[in-house]
Each structure stands twice: as C-alpha cells, then as structure tokens.
Amino acid sequence: MIAEIEQLRFPIGKFKAPDNITSNDIATWINELEQLPADFKDAVNLLKPDQLNTPYRPDGWTLLQVVHHVADSHMNSYIRFKLAVSETSPTVKPYFEDRWAEFADGKEAAVEISLTLLQSLHSRWVLFLRSLNPEDFEKGFIHPEHGKLILLKEALGMYAWHGKHHLNQILQTKKLQSW
C-alpha cells in the first residue's frame, strides 16, 4: 500500500539533479517550462467540476488544487529567480503550500484562472530565463529549509520536474478513473 501511495504521489519519481548540469539541460528545462501551461490546459480540458474535485491520491489534493498549487509555486519560484539574479545569494521566504491549497482560491477558483496565470507567468519567466547569461545560472538563493545555496541551474531543473510531476498526477488520475 505504501508503494502504491508513493507511485501516486511521485508518478515520475523524485527530482535528482544531474551531477553536471549542461547548457543543453538548461535549454531543455526552459523549453519544458514554456510548454507546461499548454500541457496543463490539455490535461484538464473538458474535465467536469466533479472530476476536477477528485483527489489524485487518498488524502491528497484535488486536481483543481494541484493546478492552483502549480501557479502558486511557480509564482514564488519566478520571484526567487529574479531575486537571485538581482541580489547576492538572498535568503528567500518559504510559504506553507499545504495552507495555501486550503484557501478559497486554491479550492474553489475556476481552473481557467490558474491556467491563464500559468500561461502569462511562464511567458514572462521563459523570456527572463532566455535573457540570462550562463554565469547567471551559477547564482542562487538560500532557502531557509535547506540552509544552503541553491544555484539557479539546479532550481530550474527542479521546477521543470515540478511541473511535470504535478501534470503526471493529473494524467495518472484521469487514466485510473478512465475519463
């Protein structure tokens, strides 16, 4: 049962950064971030409200909460990236994603709101990322939970994975529910 829950939680496995992140990795991850909003839109297209309110696993968020969570998380990440490039190793503010998912905008807002937000946000984020020099990806931020410098090149890979991770929770749920 625990293995099944882990498969539902992490349908593509947990993130592991490559030992040597190349410029090709960076370009691939930026392209994945660019494509992500369209993938989310396709994934939830034609789902009815009761389907969007289906949890992706027992005691997990609903598909609707997953979409809103990705918007929340990626907004925070975009800001962290800009802080890291414009400041010297800033300490970023964490947030309680589980609490955010319980607010009305995380549980009840129309899915289109976060789909539109993701499209706009990722358009800006990708434009910003493509404007950076290779040296900029060697800059980073300190996350208080980890207490260490997280380089932008690693954070980029993590957020490309993060989007695919949650997208696959939705796709997996649709497949298991036979929608």
N, C-alpha and C positions, 0 to 999 in steps of 0.2 A: 504494500500500500504506500509506503514512504517513497519508493522508487517511482511509482505512478504519479504521485503528487509532484515530485521533483521534475518529472518529464513534463507535466502540465505547467509548472512554474517556469521552467527553462527549456522550452522546446528546441532551441538551437544551442543549448549548453551555456555555460557561464563564460563571460569575457576573459580572454587571456591575450594580453598584448604580445605581439611578436618581440623577440629579443632585439631585433634590429629593424626599426621602422624606416622604410624607404620612402622616397618621393612618390613611387608608384602606389604604395599603401595609402599615403596621404591623398593622392588624386582619386583613388578608388573610393575612399571613405567620403570625400567631398561629393563625389558623384552619387553615392548611396544616400547621403543627406538630401541632395537635390531631388532624387526620385521618391523619397519616402512619403511626402504628402499625397502624391498621386496613388501610391500603393495603399495607403490608409483609406483614401476615398474609395478605391476599388473594393477594398476588403469589407467595408461597411455598407456599400451601395446596396440598396433595396432591402436592408435589414429593417424589420418592423420594430417598434418600441419594445415589445416583449422580448425580442431576440437581443436587442442592444442591452437589455437589463438582465441578461443571462450572465452569471459569473463564469469566468474562464476556468475556474477550478473550485473545489469546495472551499468555502470561507475566503474566496478571492474576490477581487474587484469584478464589477460587471464590465462587459465590453465597452459600454459607454464611459465608465470611469477610466478604463485603460486609455481610450482616445484622449480624454481630458488630461490625464496624467502625463501623457507624452508631450502635450502642449505646455503644461506647467514645467516639466522637467527641462525641455529644450529651451524655453524662455530663460530659465535660470542659467543654463549652460551658455547660451549666446552671450549673456551679460558677463559671465565668468571669463569667457574667451576675450571679450573686449577689455575687461579689467586687466587680464594677464598681459595683453599687448601694450596697454597704455600705462601700466604701473610696474613696479618691480616686485615680483613674487607676492602679490596681495593675498591676504587671508580672506577667503570668501565666506559668506554666510550660508550655513546649511538651512534646510527647511524640512518640515515634517510632512513628507509626501503622503503618508497614511492619513494625516489630519486634513490635508488639502483635498484629498479624494472624497472626504465626507461632507465638505461644504456643498451648498446647493448647486453652485456652478460646476462641481465635479460629479454630482449625482443626477442632476435634473436638466442641465442645459442641453439644448438641441445639439446633436453631434456635429451639425454643419458649422456651428460656431467654432469649435476647435479644429475642424478640417480647414476652414478658411484661415484661421490663425496660423496653423501649421504651414500652409502654403505661403502666406506672407512672411512669416518668421524665417522659414527655410530659404526663401528667395533672398532675404537680407543677409542671413548667415552665410550662405554659399557665396554671395558677392563679396562679403567681408573676407571669408577664408581664401578665396581665389586672389585677393589683393595682397595677401601676406607674402613676405619673403621667407625662404627656407629657415632663416635664423629665427623668425618669429615663432615657429613651431617648437623651438628649443626653450621658449619662455614658458612660464607656468604660473600656477596658483597653488596656495596651500589650502587644503580642505581640513577643517578642524577635526573631523572624524578620523582622518588618516595621519594627520600631523606631519606630512611630508609634501614636498613639491611635486605636483602632478604636471608634467610637461603637456603642452597643448597637443603635440603629436600623439601622445597616448590618450588624452581626453577625447580627441577626435575619433580615434578608433573605438573607444568605449561608447561614445554617443551614436556612432554608426551602428554598432552592435545593439545598443539600447533600443533604437527604433525598430530594427529587425526582430529583436527579442519580443517586443510587445505586438508587433504586426503578426508574428507567428502564433502568439497566444490567441489572437482573434481568428486567424485562419484555421488553427487547430480546433478551436471551439466550433466553428462552422462545419468542419469536417465531421467531428464527433457527433454533432447534433443533426447532421445530414441536411443542412439548409441549402 
